[in-house]
Amino acid sequence: MPDLDVVRLLTAKRDGARLDPDAIAALVRAYTDGDVPDYQMAAFLMAAFIRGMDETESAAYTRAMLYSGEVLDLSDVEGTKVDKHSTGGVGDKVSLLLAPLVAACGVPVPMISGRGLGHTGGTLDKLEAIPGFRTDLGVEAYRQQLADIGVVMIGQTAEIAPADKKLYALRDVTGTVESIPLIAASIMSKKLAEGIDALVLDVKAGRGAFMKSTTEARRLAEALVGIGQEFGKPTVALLTRMDAPLGRAVGNGPETAEAIRALHSVDPLGGEIDDLMEVTLALAGEMVHLGGGATSVQHGRQLAEAAVRDGFAWGVMREMVEAQGGDVSVMDDPDALHGAPVATVEAPDAASAGFVTEIDAFEVGLAAVALGAGRAKKEDDVDPKAGYVLLKKPGEAVAPGEPLAHVYASHADQANPERLAAAFSFGESAPAASGMVLDRLDAAGWRSRSASGAGEPAAA
Amino acid sequence: MPDLDVVRLLTAKRDGARLDPDAIAALVRAYTDGDVPDYQMAAFLMAAFIRGMDETESAAYTRAMLYSGEVLDLSDVEGTKVDKHSTGGVGDKVSLLLAPLVAACGVPVPMISGRGLGHTGGTLDKLEAIPGFRTDLGVEAYRQQLADIGVVMIGQTAEIAPADKKLYALRDVTGTVESIPLIAASIMSKKLAEGIDALVLDVKAGRGAFMKSTTEARRLAEALVGIGQEFGKPTVALLTRMDAPLGRAVGNGPETAEAIRALHSVDPLGGEIDDLMEVTLALAGEMVHLGGGATSVQHGRQLAEAAVRDGFAWGVMREMVEAQGGDVSVMDDPDALHGAPVATVEAPDAASAGFVTEIDAFEVGLAAVALGAGRAKKEDDVDPKAGYVLLKKPGEAVAPGEPLAHVYASHADQANPERLAAAFSFGESAPAASGMVLDRLDAAGWRSRSASGAGEPAAA
């Protein structure tokens, strides 16, 4: 590294200076190649965490991670490829129904997802709850399936953004995870490597989200959309609520079953999972619009609603499960993914107040990890059957002794229904109903702050 | 480390929290033992650098480094043991004359010193310019010599503050050197391990010092005196000027020769090295007073002046050189330490203005390193003969072509007199004379800010 004075970079960032983009790129490259040791990179990450990085620095850092590995080129697949990324929440199975739904509207969706860690689940674990489902396709199979059926969902390969993998592991042990520029760069470097043309982000805010406050979630959305712009990829972020679990199912098998049912029931749009469909359709409207399949976001949403209602989205999901080696019988019998409940959580005396007012998504997420549905450490195995189905959601009436939730698990002795019950709060009146989509950000700014009137109407 | 959650400590310090002293102690201990890896400690150092550490945290950090190794017990040596530490400057040979001088006043001085790095020199290198002088005495010889002749000057042993050694090496490569709490803890952990009862600090401010600004130097002095107080050791700091080199000699042999001459000349106190004697006597007054050899700092200074004038200090220095295996002939022939000049620096045309106004100590220090007198890297060897003797100092009249300095070196081809000449500035009038001691800090506060009148009068 004759041209890279690492200590000079460290002292500059330490003292709050803006670093030259080329210097950041050289540092990330040298670290990935093993020429800069962990201890220097750890000092850099801590300085960058505390001092922050501006948009130019973040873009340089993202670009260096992006080009540390393979950047897929899907230009030979017809259409505008659009993906979605969620910052993660409890019960967030949106990707499972959204990807086939958008593909059903004619917009190709190449999706590379991660595994769950901590209180939030991961899309890969949910897909793998389907017996036989393979998420480790090679690049050629990935490209071919996208061309054939318009949707493919796989896990991150070793070739994609190896710098991000190495840096994430270092951040994890150096107290530098929760940095908005570092998180944004990590997300975007992986997504941009997929070969997409546009991206929709579901940035969650609330108790069950990574970002507990709306202010923090807004800052993350701005960082993500800013990087998308720097790379010339149209990017839209929806800010959505994550206080209670999304939908009724939590855990891999239960969530995958719920995703299938959401596309399969007689009247999926008028069912008991309003919040899940509200978020899914809002994201679908954006994706179909960005992908050129609709003249407006509202039009995109209408097309998506139709694709759910006529079962076309369900059909695409079935094709995807089949193409990726999954047992297609689950498409008609989703309950097989979790089996019979091993316990039922009953409403305590406090429920005499009459209504469920809150369900703490963070507590539910932690309870699900303890049940075997998630990972406390990266090396942990997950129990695909483990999880909950909430029979009562905030705003619903309840009486003491009434069932609040079913518990599913491969080992009944881990059920611990008391732990889930503790996540419920009760009150004398139902909380005021509120929309799931809090705000929308694109290159023109936030919808709620936009004075131009040019923004799309609220999807919620 | 079952009880030490390093990531929790890192995130707390990162977010500006004050850490529990026990947690800091456990972290430093675990790092020294190899149970916490470099990358986690690097992240801690960067967070501590940017967020700072308060007095309690600094004391805990210092204590952990202090007790990472051997803490000498000199209680069987009679008297109140007092040492002095300088934050380092160019031409700073004060320790060489001060230690024997204070011992000559009856106060024992056990001194453990370091080597030079960068533009400032180190006391060990200066002592080793004396042929045969050993600085690697064992603990028993150290104790015995202190008891016998009242002064001993050695290098840091591997047993003293090993945590500091390991942490300093890590700070050096992670851009976390220039932190006041970290510097203060590093200095104090080593000094407190020597077995001293009290300490005087020479905190230098100016171009040739580590702290360029008086404000920074004051903060460092406050941190050092604060730690001294936490450990119950009376500590006094003098803030002294370091804009031009101290005295006239720069480089190991030349400086040691100047130190001997300062104690040996017919009228050492009325000579040509006013600034050096002013700083030395101010520090000596404090040390003799702290050591119980005088009723006031002023009285201590008077005793020190007498010990110089009557040659008693020179005699003690001679005893020390002999006891530590050095060639005592240099005490009568100090010029042998550098030999004849290999070049003379002449005043340029700019000197027609009439006066030397400034000599940039930092530039002189760097020029001396290039000449072989110092180290750019830790592994470098030094040339004991290499250095300068300044024939003109700021405020002195000069004409073009007049000699400004002599250059000494083992290899004449490295002389490069132009480089030293560039450190001189000239002007039409002499700069206003100003005292070397800018301020004084003890447990009662700064002299210049003290309204109580209880402080000692200015030594300068």
Interface residues (C-beta under 8 A of the other chain):
Chain A: V6 V7 R8 L9 L10 T11 R14 P37 D38 Y39 Q40 M41 A42 A43 L45 M46 A47 F49 I50 R51 L170 D172 V173 T174 G175 T176 E178
Chain B: V6 V7 R8 L9 L10 T11 R14 P37 D38 Y39 Q40 M41 A42 A43 L45 M46 A47 F49 I50 R51 L170 V173 T174 G175 T176 E178
